[in-house]
Amino acid sequence: MSLTTPSLAGLAIRRPAPLQAGSELVSIAPWDNPSGLPALVTPVARGVDPFAWAGANRERITQLLHRHGGILLRGFGLRGDQDFQRMLDAVGVALMHYIEKATPREQVSKHVYTSTIFPPEHPIAPHNELSYVRQWPGRIAFFCEVAPQVDGETPLVDVRRVLARIDPEVAGKFRRLGWMLVRNFGSGIGPSWQHSLAVKTREQAEAYLRRSATEWRWLEGGAAGNSRLRTFQRRAAVRRHPVTNEELWFNHIAFWHPSGVPDDVRRSLEADFGTDNLPYNTLYGDGSEIPLEVAAHLRATYDAETVKFRWQEGDLLLLDNMLVAHGRSSYSGQRRVLTAMGDEVRPASVQPGEEEMQ
């Protein structure tokens, strides 16, 4: 089996055609790349009320999201987190809290956070937000308050196209077995289990994990006297969109595979904690290891489908979180991008490779 990145030649994936704006107030056009992601929405004249337009065009915005995966609202004069929330209210996003936290963020208001606080010199790989939980956001939005001086884009990846590129043998095994996320809390690396699960006691943690179809083990030791917790989440690797019924590569398999970090960092972590105690690890759903070449192949498929745009202050990016993965490029200078998520999705049934854990 050759794990080179397959071409999309001959596959029935076409660049989305532009949709008519249906109004002279805005212009709507796909971005100039093969996926047409994101669709760019701009006012055609000064003084367009973005909140009124969004409220009157919810159905059209939903159509755009299902077709392109994401839309970029630019040039509407939006300012600050209050305008951001007003636009999400106008679009009709039912906002939700950030759950099962894995990265540090600053909470700006009840449902609005800063994007992941992570050293600017390191990129963040593409991922679909919270693919490992039992209820994930159907939509996620980003708002640019301060545009970075150099780079700092939010790369986008259409995971319909990713699935089409994955070697069928590789995808087939994940279809059968699903994937497993193993997390270790209490080592001093990453968030505590109390912070991640928003609980205070072991009993509250166990109740949450039981509800979320997650297996757990309490381990001895831990940083600063804190209990160590290891969790196991078995999930489907391929899902169907609840509205479009399209198959999607929806998971964090490549994102949290140990090979996704630089070799020197991975070797240091393995030396300090051991392979079983890494903060994050991904396996096949039966608990067997995912070979390095498979993880590399998956990352190559994301790379082949990655598109970027340069942030401008006041930009609002709205994504269908199941259709599109997002990441962050490295950058220099100041950068402040806010995020919010909502429209909770729960799987209609247990999927292959996602058997409830006992």
Secondary structure by P-SEA (a helix, b strand, c coil): cccccccccccccccccccccccccccccccccccccbbbbbbccccccaaaaaaacaaaaaaaaaacccccccccccccaaaaaaaaaaacccccccccccbbbbbcccccccccccccccccccccccccccccccbbbbbbcccccccccbbbbcaaaaaaaccaaaaaaaaabbbbbbbbcccccccccccccccccaaaaaaaaaaabbbbbbbccccccbbbbbbbbbbbccccccccccccccccccccccccccaaaaaaaaaacccccccccccccccccccaaaaaaaaaaaaaabbbbbbcccbbbbbccccbbbbccccccbbbbbbccccccccccccccccccc
